[in-house]
């Protein structure tokens, strides 16, 4: 990655850090995407088990409709369960849009 690209990435990071998006309603309005993946490792106590590789792009409209616009982003992962292995260890990745990809005023 070149120096100019690093500056762009840093600028985007600082922009979203300042924006302080805290709820799924704000994230939805700004066009963010959420991706969930199972974080269940390859160990179950002393046994070695096959690691779960489930991942999925969450539908923001469904999250807003079922949880409400004021639901905190920090609590989304605690409400999920892996459909493949049943583990409650689910990680959520928040992906802000690129600068030209914003959807202002959605829902």
Phi and psi restraints in degrees (range 20) as a CNS / XPLOR table:
assign (resid 1 and name C) (resid 2 and name N)
       (resid 2 and name CA) (resid 2 and name C) 1.0 -77.3 20.0 2
assign (resid 2 and name N) (resid 2 and name CA)
       (resid 2 and name C) (resid 3 and name N) 1.0 168.7 20.0 2
assign (resid 2 and name C) (resid 3 and name N)
       (resid 3 and name CA) (resid 3 and name C) 1.0 -61.8 20.0 2
assign (resid 3 and name N) (resid 3 and name CA)
       (resid 3 and name C) (resid 4 and name N) 1.0 -40.5 20.0 2
assign (resid 3 and name C) (resid 4 and name N)
       (resid 4 and name CA) (resid 4 and name C) 1.0 -64.4 20.0 2
assign (resid 4 and name N) (resid 4 and name CA)
       (resid 4 and name C) (resid 5 and name N) 1.0 -40.4 20.0 2
assign (resid 4 and name C) (resid 5 and name N)
       (resid 5 and name CA) (resid 5 and name C) 1.0 -65.5 20.0 2
assign (resid 5 and name N) (resid 5 and name CA)
       (resid 5 and name C) (resid 6 and name N) 1.0 -38.3 20.0 2
assign (resid 5 and name C) (resid 6 and name N)
       (resid 6 and name CA) (resid 6 and name C) 1.0 -63.8 20.0 2
assign (resid 6 and name N) (resid 6 and name CA)
       (resid 6 and name C) (resid 7 and name N) 1.0 -38.6 20.0 2
assign (resid 6 and name C) (resid 7 and name N)
       (resid 7 and name CA) (resid 7 and name C) 1.0 -66.1 20.0 2
assign (resid 7 and name N) (resid 7 and name CA)
       (resid 7 and name C) (resid 8 and name N) 1.0 -38.5 20.0 2
assign (resid 7 and name C) (resid 8 and name N)
       (resid 8 and name CA) (resid 8 and name C) 1.0 -64.1 20.0 2
assign (resid 8 and name N) (resid 8 and name CA)
       (resid 8 and name C) (resid 9 and name N) 1.0 -46.0 20.0 2
assign (resid 8 and name C) (resid 9 and name N)
       (resid 9 and name CA) (resid 9 and name C) 1.0 -61.5 20.0 2
assign (resid 9 and name N) (resid 9 and name CA)
       (resid 9 and name C) (resid 10 and name N) 1.0 -43.8 20.0 2
assign (resid 9 and name C) (resid 10 and name N)
       (resid 10 and name CA) (resid 10 and name C) 1.0 -62.9 20.0 2
assign (resid 10 and name N) (resid 10 and name CA)
       (resid 10 and name C) (resid 11 and name N) 1.0 -41.5 20.0 2
assign (resid 10 and name C) (resid 11 and name N)
       (resid 11 and name CA) (resid 11 and name C) 1.0 -62.5 20.0 2
assign (resid 11 and name N) (resid 11 and name CA)
       (resid 11 and name C) (resid 12 and name N) 1.0 -42.8 20.0 2
assign (resid 11 and name C) (resid 12 and name N)
       (resid 12 and name CA) (resid 12 and name C) 1.0 -63.6 20.0 2
assign (resid 12 and name N) (resid 12 and name CA)
       (resid 12 and name C) (resid 13 and name N) 1.0 -42.0 20.0 2
assign (resid 12 and name C) (resid 13 and name N)
       (resid 13 and name CA) (resid 13 and name C) 1.0 -61.0 20.0 2
assign (resid 13 and name N) (resid 13 and name CA)
       (resid 13 and name C) (resid 14 and name N) 1.0 -46.7 20.0 2
assign (resid 13 and name C) (resid 14 and name N)
       (resid 14 and name CA) (resid 14 and name C) 1.0 -65.0 20.0 2
assign (resid 14 and name N) (resid 14 and name CA)
       (resid 14 and name C) (resid 15 and name N) 1.0 -36.6 20.0 2
assign (resid 14 and name C) (resid 15 and name N)
       (resid 15 and name CA) (resid 15 and name C) 1.0 -60.2 20.0 2
assign (resid 15 and name N) (resid 15 and name CA)
       (resid 15 and name C) (resid 16 and name N) 1.0 -47.0 20.0 2
assign (resid 15 and name C) (resid 16 and name N)
       (resid 16 and name CA) (resid 16 and name C) 1.0 -76.4 20.0 2
assign (resid 16 and name N) (resid 16 and name CA)
       (resid 16 and name C) (resid 17 and name N) 1.0 -25.1 20.0 2
assign (resid 16 and name C) (resid 17 and name N)
       (resid 17 and name CA) (resid 17 and name C) 1.0 -67.6 20.0 2
assign (resid 17 and name N) (resid 17 and name CA)
       (resid 17 and name C) (resid 18 and name N) 1.0 -40.5 20.0 2
assign (resid 17 and name C) (resid 18 and name N)
       (resid 18 and name CA) (resid 18 and name C) 1.0 -70.6 20.0 2
assign (resid 18 and name N) (resid 18 and name CA)
       (resid 18 and name C) (resid 19 and name N) 1.0 -35.6 20.0 2
assign (resid 18 and name C) (resid 19 and name N)
       (resid 19 and name CA) (resid 19 and name C) 1.0 -62.1 20.0 2
assign (resid 19 and name N) (resid 19 and name CA)
       (resid 19 and name C) (resid 20 and name N) 1.0 -31.3 20.0 2
assign (resid 19 and name C) (resid 20 and name N)
       (resid 20 and name CA) (resid 20 and name C) 1.0 52.4 20.0 2
assign (resid 20 and name N) (resid 20 and name CA)
       (resid 20 and name C) (resid 21 and name N) 1.0 61.6 20.0 2
assign (resid 20 and name C) (resid 21 and name N)
       (resid 21 and name CA) (resid 21 and name C) 1.0 -74.9 20.0 2
assign (resid 21 and name N) (resid 21 and name CA)
       (resid 21 and name C) (resid 22 and name N) 1.0 120.8 20.0 2
assign (resid 21 and name C) (resid 22 and name N)
       (resid 22 and name CA) (resid 22 and name C) 1.0 -118.2 20.0 2
assign (resid 22 and name N) (resid 22 and name CA)
       (resid 22 and name C) (resid 23 and name N) 1.0 -19.9 20.0 2
assign (resid 22 and name C) (resid 23 and name N)
       (resid 23 and name CA) (resid 23 and name C) 1.0 -119.8 20.0 2
assign (resid 23 and name N) (resid 23 and name CA)
       (resid 23 and name C) (resid 24 and name N) 1.0 161.0 20.0 2
assign (resid 23 and name C) (resid 24 and name N)
       (resid 24 and name CA) (resid 24 and name C) 1.0 -70.4 20.0 2
assign (resid 24 and name N) (resid 24 and name CA)
       (resid 24 and name C) (resid 25 and name N) 1.0 -24.8 20.0 2
assign (resid 24 and name C) (resid 25 and name N)
       (resid 25 and name CA) (resid 25 and name C) 1.0 -65.9 20.0 2
assign (resid 25 and name N) (resid 25 and name CA)
       (resid 25 and name C) (resid 26 and name N) 1.0 -43.1 20.0 2
assign (resid 25 and name C) (resid 26 and name N)
       (resid 26 and name CA) (resid 26 and name C) 1.0 -65.7 20.0 2
assign (resid 26 and name N) (resid 26 and name CA)
       (resid 26 and name C) (resid 27 and name N) 1.0 -43.5 20.0 2
assign (resid 26 and name C) (resid 27 and name N)
       (resid 27 and name CA) (resid 27 and name C) 1.0 -62.6 20.0 2
assign (resid 27 and name N) (resid 27 and name CA)
       (resid 27 and name C) (resid 28 and name N) 1.0 -40.8 20.0 2
assign (resid 27 and name C) (resid 28 and name N)
       (resid 28 and name CA) (resid 28 and name C) 1.0 -64.0 20.0 2
assign (resid 28 and name N) (resid 28 and name CA)
       (resid 28 and name C) (resid 29 and name N) 1.0 -44.4 20.0 2
assign (resid 28 and name C) (resid 29 and name N)
       (resid 29 and name CA) (resid 29 and name C) 1.0 -63.7 20.0 2
assign (resid 29 and name N) (resid 29 and name CA)
       (resid 29 and name C) (resid 30 and name N) 1.0 -30.8 20.0 2
assign (resid 29 and name C) (resid 30 and name N)
       (resid 30 and name CA) (resid 30 and name C) 1.0 -88.8 20.0 2
assign (resid 30 and name N) (resid 30 and name CA)
       (resid 30 and name C) (resid 31 and name N) 1.0 -1.4 20.0 2
assign (resid 30 and name C) (resid 31 and name N)
       (resid 31 and name CA) (resid 31 and name C) 1.0 83.2 20.0 2
assign (resid 31 and name N) (resid 31 and name CA)
       (resid 31 and name C) (resid 32 and name N) 1.0 22.1 20.0 2
assign (resid 31 and name C) (resid 32 and name N)
       (resid 32 and name CA) (resid 32 and name C) 1.0 -69.4 20.0 2
assign (resid 32 and name N) (resid 32 and name CA)
       (resid 32 and name C) (resid 33 and name N) 1.0 158.6 20.0 2
assign (resid 32 and name C) (resid 33 and name N)
       (resid 33 and name CA) (resid 33 and name C) 1.0 -122.1 20.0 2
assign (resid 33 and name N) (resid 33 and name CA)
       (resid 33 and name C) (resid 34 and name N) 1.0 149.1 20.0 2
assign (resid 33 and name C) (resid 34 and name N)
       (resid 34 and name CA) (resid 34 and name C) 1.0 -120.9 20.0 2
assign (resid 34 and name N) (resid 34 and name CA)
       (resid 34 and name C) (resid 35 and name N) 1.0 136.7 20.0 2
assign (resid 34 and name C) (resid 35 and name N)
       (resid 35 and name CA) (resid 35 and name C) 1.0 -124.9 20.0 2
assign (resid 35 and name N) (resid 35 and name CA)
       (resid 35 and name C) (resid 36 and name N) 1.0 126.8 20.0 2
assign (resid 35 and name C) (resid 36 and name N)
       (resid 36 and name CA) (resid 36 and name C) 1.0 -106.7 20.0 2
assign (resid 36 and name N) (resid 36 and name CA)
       (resid 36 and name C) (resid 37 and name N) 1.0 145.0 20.0 2
assign (resid 36 and name C) (resid 37 and name N)
       (resid 37 and name CA) (resid 37 and name C) 1.0 -144.6 20.0 2
assign (resid 37 and name N) (resid 37 and name CA)
       (resid 37 and name C) (resid 38 and name N) 1.0 150.2 20.0 2
assign (resid 37 and name C) (resid 38 and name N)
       (resid 38 and name CA) (resid 38 and name C) 1.0 -72.8 20.0 2
assign (resid 38 and name N) (resid 38 and name CA)
       (resid 38 and name C) (resid 39 and name N) 1.0 133.1 20.0 2
assign (resid 38 and name C) (resid 39 and name N)
       (resid 39 and name CA) (resid 39 and name C) 1.0 -107.3 20.0 2
assign (resid 39 and name N) (resid 39 and name CA)
       (resid 39 and name C) (resid 40 and name N) 1.0 14.9 20.0 2
assign (resid 39 and name C) (resid 40 and name N)
       (resid 40 and name CA) (resid 40 and name C) 1.0 -70.8 20.0 2
assign (resid 40 and name N) (resid 40 and name CA)
       (resid 40 and name C) (resid 41 and name N) 1.0 120.2 20.0 2
assign (resid 40 and name C) (resid 41 and name N)
       (resid 41 and name CA) (resid 41 and name C) 1.0 -76.4 20.0 2
assign (resid 41 and name N) (resid 41 and name CA)
       (resid 41 and name C) (resid 42 and name N) 1.0 -165.6 20.0 2
assign (resid 41 and name C) (resid 42 and name N)
       (resid 42 and name CA) (resid 42 and name C) 1.0 -98.9 20.0 2
assign (resid 42 and name N) (resid 42 and name CA)
       (resid 42 and name C) (resid 43 and name N) 1.0 20.1 20.0 2
assign (resid 42 and name C) (resid 43 and name N)
       (resid 43 and name CA) (resid 43 and name C) 1.0 -129.3 20.0 2
assign (resid 43 and name N) (resid 43 and name CA)
       (resid 43 and name C) (resid 44 and name N) 1.0 139.6 20.0 2
assign (resid 43 and name C) (resid 44 and name N)
       (resid 44 and name CA) (resid 44 and name C) 1.0 -130.6 20.0 2
assign (resid 44 and name N) (resid 44 and name CA)
       (resid 44 and name C) (resid 45 and name N) 1.0 92.2 20.0 2
assign (resid 44 and name C) (resid 45 and name N)
       (resid 45 and name CA) (resid 45 and name C) 1.0 68.9 20.0 2
assign (resid 45 and name N) (resid 45 and name CA)
       (resid 45 and name C) (resid 46 and name N) 1.0 -121.6 20.0 2
assign (resid 45 and name C) (resid 46 and name N)
       (resid 46 and name CA) (resid 46 and name C) 1.0 -93.5 20.0 2
assign (resid 46 and name N) (resid 46 and name CA)
       (resid 46 and name C) (resid 47 and name N) 1.0 -6.6 20.0 2
assign (resid 46 and name C) (resid 47 and name N)
       (resid 47 and name CA) (resid 47 and name C) 1.0 -89.7 20.0 2
assign (resid 47 and name N) (resid 47 and name CA)
       (resid 47 and name C) (resid 48 and name N) 1.0 149.8 20.0 2
assign (resid 47 and name C) (resid 48 and name N)
       (resid 48 and name CA) (resid 48 and name C) 1.0 -96.4 20.0 2
assign (resid 48 and name N) (resid 48 and name CA)
       (resid 48 and name C) (resid 49 and name N) 1.0 126.4 20.0 2
assign (resid 48 and name C) (resid 49 and name N)
       (resid 49 and name CA) (resid 49 and name C) 1.0 -125.1 20.0 2
assign (resid 49 and name N) (resid 49 and name CA)
       (resid 49 and name C) (resid 50 and name N) 1.0 163.7 20.0 2
assign (resid 49 and name C) (resid 50 and name N)
       (resid 50 and name CA) (resid 50 and name C) 1.0 -70.3 20.0 2
assign (resid 50 and name N) (resid 50 and name CA)
       (resid 50 and name C) (resid 51 and name N) 1.0 131.5 20.0 2
assign (resid 50 and name C) (resid 51 and name N)
       (resid 51 and name CA) (resid 51 and name C) 1.0 -71.1 20.0 2
assign (resid 51 and name N) (resid 51 and name CA)
       (resid 51 and name C) (resid 52 and name N) 1.0 136.0 20.0 2
assign (resid 51 and name C) (resid 52 and name N)
       (resid 52 and name CA) (resid 52 and name C) 1.0 -78.5 20.0 2
assign (resid 52 and name N) (resid 52 and name CA)
       (resid 52 and name C) (resid 53 and name N) 1.0 134.1 20.0 2
assign (resid 52 and name C) (resid 53 and name N)
       (resid 53 and name CA) (resid 53 and name C) 1.0 -114.5 20.0 2
assign (resid 53 and name N) (resid 53 and name CA)
       (resid 53 and name C) (resid 54 and name N) 1.0 19.6 20.0 2
assign (resid 53 and name C) (resid 54 and name N)
       (resid 54 and name CA) (resid 54 and name C) 1.0 -66.0 20.0 2
assign (resid 54 and name N) (resid 54 and name CA)
       (resid 54 and name C) (resid 55 and name N) 1.0 136.5 20.0 2
assign (resid 54 and name C) (resid 55 and name N)
       (resid 55 and name CA) (resid 55 and name C) 1.0 -150.9 20.0 2
assign (resid 55 and name N) (resid 55 and name CA)
       (resid 55 and name C) (resid 56 and name N) 1.0 155.1 20.0 2
assign (resid 55 and name C) (resid 56 and name N)
       (resid 56 and name CA) (resid 56 and name C) 1.0 -158.7 20.0 2
assign (resid 56 and name N) (resid 56 and name CA)
       (resid 56 and name C) (resid 57 and name N) 1.0 141.6 20.0 2
assign (resid 56 and name C) (resid 57 and name N)
       (resid 57 and name CA) (resid 57 and name C) 1.0 -82.7 20.0 2
assign (resid 57 and name N) (resid 57 and name CA)
       (resid 57 and name C) (resid 58 and name N) 1.0 117.6 20.0 2
assign (resid 57 and name C) (resid 58 and name N)
       (resid 58 and name CA) (resid 58 and name C) 1.0 -74.8 20.0 2
assign (resid 58 and name N) (resid 58 and name CA)
       (resid 58 and name C) (resid 59 and name N) 1.0 145.5 20.0 2
assign (resid 58 and name C) (resid 59 and name N)
       (resid 59 and name CA) (resid 59 and name C) 1.0 -87.5 20.0 2
assign (resid 59 and name N) (resid 59 and name CA)
       (resid 59 and name C) (resid 60 and name N) 1.0 112.7 20.0 2
assign (resid 59 and name C) (resid 60 and name N)
       (resid 60 and name CA) (resid 60 and name C) 1.0 -64.1 20.0 2
assign (resid 60 and name N) (resid 60 and name CA)
       (resid 60 and name C) (resid 61 and name N) 1.0 -37.2 20.0 2
assign (resid 60 and name C) (resid 61 and name N)
       (resid 61 and name CA) (resid 61 and name C) 1.0 -62.2 20.0 2
assign (resid 61 and name N) (resid 61 and name CA)
       (resid 61 and name C) (resid 62 and name N) 1.0 -42.5 20.0 2
assign (resid 61 and name C) (resid 62 and name N)
       (resid 62 and name CA) (resid 62 and name C) 1.0 -65.5 20.0 2
assign (resid 62 and name N) (resid 62 and name CA)
       (resid 62 and name C) (resid 63 and name N) 1.0 -40.8 20.0 2
assign (resid 62 and name C) (resid 63 and name N)
       (resid 63 and name CA) (resid 63 and name C) 1.0 -61.7 20.0 2
assign (resid 63 and name N) (resid 63 and name CA)
       (resid 63 and name C) (resid 64 and name N) 1.0 -43.6 20.0 2
assign (resid 63 and name C) (resid 64 and name N)
       (resid 64 and name CA) (resid 64 and name C) 1.0 -65.3 20.0 2
assign (resid 64 and name N) (resid 64 and name CA)
       (resid 64 and name C) (resid 65 and name N) 1.0 -40.5 20.0 2
assign (resid 64 and name C) (resid 65 and name N)
       (resid 65 and name CA) (resid 65 and name C) 1.0 -69.0 20.0 2
assign (resid 65 and name N) (resid 65 and name CA)
       (resid 65 and name C) (resid 66 and name N) 1.0 -34.8 20.0 2
assign (resid 65 and name C) (resid 66 and name N)
       (resid 66 and name CA) (resid 66 and name C) 1.0 -92.9 20.0 2
assign (resid 66 and name N) (resid 66 and name CA)
       (resid 66 and name C) (resid 67 and name N) 1.0 -31.2 20.0 2
assign (resid 66 and name C) (resid 67 and name N)
       (resid 67 and name CA) (resid 67 and name C) 1.0 -103.3 20.0 2
assign (resid 67 and name N) (resid 67 and name CA)
       (resid 67 and name C) (resid 68 and name N) 1.0 -21.1 20.0 2
assign (resid 67 and name C) (resid 68 and name N)
       (resid 68 and name CA) (resid 68 and name C) 1.0 94.7 20.0 2
assign (resid 68 and name N) (resid 68 and name CA)
       (resid 68 and name C) (resid 69 and name N) 1.0 154.3 20.0 2
assign (resid 68 and name C) (resid 69 and name N)
       (resid 69 and name CA) (resid 69 and name C) 1.0 -66.0 20.0 2
assign (resid 69 and name N) (resid 69 and name CA)
       (resid 69 and name C) (resid 70 and name N) 1.0 -25.7 20.0 2
assign (resid 69 and name C) (resid 70 and name N)
       (resid 70 and name CA) (resid 70 and name C) 1.0 -90.7 20.0 2
assign (resid 70 and name N) (resid 70 and name CA)
       (resid 70 and name C) (resid 71 and name N) 1.0 6.1 20.0 2
assign (resid 70 and name C) (resid 71 and name N)
       (resid 71 and name CA) (resid 71 and name C) 1.0 -70.1 20.0 2
assign (resid 71 and name N) (resid 71 and name CA)
       (resid 71 and name C) (resid 72 and name N) 1.0 129.5 20.0 2
assign (resid 71 and name C) (resid 72 and name N)
       (resid 72 and name CA) (resid 72 and name C) 1.0 -68.3 20.0 2
assign (resid 72 and name N) (resid 72 and name CA)
       (resid 72 and name C) (resid 73 and name N) 1.0 138.0 20.0 2
assign (resid 72 and name C) (resid 73 and name N)
       (resid 73 and name CA) (resid 73 and name C) 1.0 -60.8 20.0 2
assign (resid 73 and name N) (resid 73 and name CA)
       (resid 73 and name C) (resid 74 and name N) 1.0 -31.9 20.0 2
assign (resid 73 and name C) (resid 74 and name N)
       (resid 74 and name CA) (resid 74 and name C) 1.0 -66.9 20.0 2
assign (resid 74 and name N) (resid 74 and name CA)
       (resid 74 and name C) (resid 75 and name N) 1.0 -17.0 20.0 2
assign (resid 74 and name C) (resid 75 and name N)
       (resid 75 and name CA) (resid 75 and name C) 1.0 -101.4 20.0 2
assign (resid 75 and name N) (resid 75 and name CA)
       (resid 75 and name C) (resid 76 and name N) 1.0 -2.7 20.0 2
assign (resid 75 and name C) (resid 76 and name N)
       (resid 76 and name CA) (resid 76 and name C) 1.0 -60.6 20.0 2
assign (resid 76 and name N) (resid 76 and name CA)
       (resid 76 and name C) (resid 77 and name N) 1.0 -46.7 20.0 2
assign (resid 76 and name C) (resid 77 and name N)
       (resid 77 and name CA) (resid 77 and name C) 1.0 -62.6 20.0 2
assign (resid 77 and name N) (resid 77 and name CA)
       (resid 77 and name C) (resid 78 and name N) 1.0 -33.3 20.0 2
assign (resid 77 and name C) (resid 78 and name N)
       (resid 78 and name CA) (resid 78 and name C) 1.0 -71.1 20.0 2
assign (resid 78 and name N) (resid 78 and name CA)
       (resid 78 and name C) (resid 79 and name N) 1.0 -15.7 20.0 2
assign (resid 78 and name C) (resid 79 and name N)
       (resid 79 and name CA) (resid 79 and name C) 1.0 -96.1 20.0 2
assign (resid 79 and name N) (resid 79 and name CA)
       (resid 79 and name C) (resid 80 and name N) 1.0 0.6 20.0 2
assign (resid 79 and name C) (resid 80 and name N)
       (resid 80 and name CA) (resid 80 and name C) 1.0 -106.0 20.0 2
assign (resid 80 and name N) (resid 80 and name CA)
       (resid 80 and name C) (resid 81 and name N) 1.0 155.6 20.0 2
assign (resid 80 and name C) (resid 81 and name N)
       (resid 81 and name CA) (resid 81 and name C) 1.0 -139.5 20.0 2
assign (resid 81 and name N) (resid 81 and name CA)
       (resid 81 and name C) (resid 82 and name N) 1.0 139.4 20.0 2
assign (resid 81 and name C) (resid 82 and name N)
       (resid 82 and name CA) (resid 82 and name C) 1.0 -66.8 20.0 2
assign (resid 82 and name N) (resid 82 and name CA)
       (resid 82 and name C) (resid 83 and name N) 1.0 124.6 20.0 2
assign (resid 82 and name C) (resid 83 and name N)
       (resid 83 and name CA) (resid 83 and name C) 1.0 -73.1 20.0 2
assign (resid 83 and name N) (resid 83 and name CA)
       (resid 83 and name C) (resid 84 and name N) 1.0 -19.2 20.0 2
assign (resid 83 and name C) (resid 84 and name N)
       (resid 84 and name CA) (resid 84 and name C) 1.0 -82.9 20.0 2
assign (resid 84 and name N) (resid 84 and name CA)
       (resid 84 and name C) (resid 85 and name N) 1.0 -51.1 20.0 2
assign (resid 84 and name C) (resid 85 and name N)
       (resid 85 and name CA) (resid 85 and name C) 1.0 -111.2 20.0 2
assign (resid 85 and name N) (resid 85 and name CA)
       (resid 85 and name C) (resid 86 and name N) 1.0 -10.2 20.0 2
assign (resid 85 and name C) (resid 86 and name N)
       (resid 86 and name CA) (resid 86 and name C) 1.0 83.9 20.0 2
assign (resid 86 and name N) (resid 86 and name CA)
       (resid 86 and name C) (resid 87 and name N) 1.0 4.6 20.0 2
assign (resid 86 and name C) (resid 87 and name N)
       (resid 87 and name CA) (resid 87 and name C) 1.0 -70.1 20.0 2
assign (resid 87 and name N) (resid 87 and name CA)
       (resid 87 and name C) (resid 88 and name N) 1.0 144.2 20.0 2
assign (resid 87 and name C) (resid 88 and name N)
       (resid 88 and name CA) (resid 88 and name C) 1.0 -87.7 20.0 2
assign (resid 88 and name N) (resid 88 and name CA)
       (resid 88 and name C) (resid 89 and name N) 1.0 -3.9 20.0 2
assign (resid 88 and name C) (resid 89 and name N)
       (resid 89 and name CA) (resid 89 and name C) 1.0 -83.8 20.0 2
assign (resid 89 and name N) (resid 89 and name CA)
       (resid 89 and name C) (resid 90 and name N) 1.0 91.5 20.0 2
assign (resid 89 and name C) (resid 90 and name N)
       (resid 90 and name CA) (resid 90 and name C) 1.0 -123.7 20.0 2
assign (resid 90 and name N) (resid 90 and name CA)
       (resid 90 and name C) (resid 91 and name N) 1.0 133.7 20.0 2
assign (resid 90 and name C) (resid 91 and name N)
       (resid 91 and name CA) (resid 91 and name C) 1.0 -105.4 20.0 2
assign (resid 91 and name N) (resid 91 and name CA)
       (resid 91 and name C) (resid 92 and name N) 1.0 139.0 20.0 2
assign (resid 91 and name C) (resid 92 and name N)
       (resid 92 and name CA) (resid 92 and name C) 1.0 -116.1 20.0 2
assign (resid 92 and name N) (resid 92 and name CA)
       (resid 92 and name C) (resid 93 and name N) 1.0 131.0 20.0 2
assign (resid 92 and name C) (resid 93 and name N)
       (resid 93 and name CA) (resid 93 and name C) 1.0 -106.9 20.0 2
assign (resid 93 and name N) (resid 93 and name CA)
       (resid 93 and name C) (resid 94 and name N) 1.0 128.6 20.0 2
assign (resid 93 and name C) (resid 94 and name N)
       (resid 94 and name CA) (resid 94 and name C) 1.0 -98.9 20.0 2
assign (resid 94 and name N) (resid 94 and name CA)
       (resid 94 and name C) (resid 95 and name N) 1.0 123.3 20.0 2
assign (resid 94 and name C) (resid 95 and name N)
       (resid 95 and name CA) (resid 95 and name C) 1.0 -118.0 20.0 2
assign (resid 95 and name N) (resid 95 and name CA)
       (resid 95 and name C) (resid 96 and name N) 1.0 101.1 20.0 2
assign (resid 95 and name C) (resid 96 and name N)
       (resid 96 and name CA) (resid 96 and name C) 1.0 -68.8 20.0 2
assign (resid 96 and name N) (resid 96 and name CA)
       (resid 96 and name C) (resid 97 and name N) 1.0 152.7 20.0 2
assign (resid 96 and name C) (resid 97 and name N)
       (resid 97 and name CA) (resid 97 and name C) 1.0 -73.9 20.0 2
assign (resid 97 and name N) (resid 97 and name CA)
       (resid 97 and name C) (resid 98 and name N) 1.0 162.8 20.0 2
assign (resid 97 and name C) (resid 98 and name N)
       (resid 98 and name CA) (resid 98 and name C) 1.0 -69.2 20.0 2
assign (resid 98 and name N) (resid 98 and name CA)
       (resid 98 and name C) (resid 99 and name N) 1.0 165.3 20.0 2
assign (resid 98 and name C) (resid 99 and name N)
       (resid 99 and name CA) (resid 99 and name C) 1.0 -59.0 20.0 2
assign (resid 99 and name N) (resid 99 and name CA)
       (resid 99 and name C) (resid 100 and name N) 1.0 -34.3 20.0 2
assign (resid 99 and name C) (resid 100 and name N)
       (resid 100 and name CA) (resid 100 and name C) 1.0 -86.9 20.0 2
assign (resid 100 and name N) (resid 100 and name CA)
       (resid 100 and name C) (resid 101 and name N) 1.0 5.2 20.0 2
assign (resid 100 and name C) (resid 101 and name N)
       (resid 101 and name CA) (resid 101 and name C) 1.0 -110.5 20.0 2
assign (resid 101 and name N) (resid 101 and name CA)
       (resid 101 and name C) (resid 102 and name N) 1.0 17.1 20.0 2
assign (resid 101 and name C) (resid 102 and name N)
       (resid 102 and name CA) (resid 102 and name C) 1.0 -76.1 20.0 2
assign (resid 102 and name N) (resid 102 and name CA)
       (resid 102 and name C) (resid 103 and name N) 1.0 147.1 20.0 2
assign (resid 102 and name C) (resid 103 and name N)
       (resid 103 and name CA) (resid 103 and name C) 1.0 -119.7 20.0 2
assign (resid 103 and name N) (resid 103 and name CA)
       (resid 103 and name C) (resid 104 and name N) 1.0 79.8 20.0 2
assign (resid 103 and name C) (resid 104 and name N)
       (resid 104 and name CA) (resid 104 and name C) 1.0 -66.5 20.0 2
assign (resid 104 and name N) (resid 104 and name CA)
       (resid 104 and name C) (resid 105 and name N) 1.0 136.8 20.0 2
assign (resid 104 and name C) (resid 105 and name N)
       (resid 105 and name CA) (resid 105 and name C) 1.0 76.6 20.0 2
assign (resid 105 and name N) (resid 105 and name CA)
       (resid 105 and name C) (resid 106 and name N) 1.0 14.9 20.0 2
assign (resid 105 and name C) (resid 106 and name N)
       (resid 106 and name CA) (resid 106 and name C) 1.0 -69.3 20.0 2
assign (resid 106 and name N) (resid 106 and name CA)
       (resid 106 and name C) (resid 107 and name N) 1.0 138.4 20.0 2
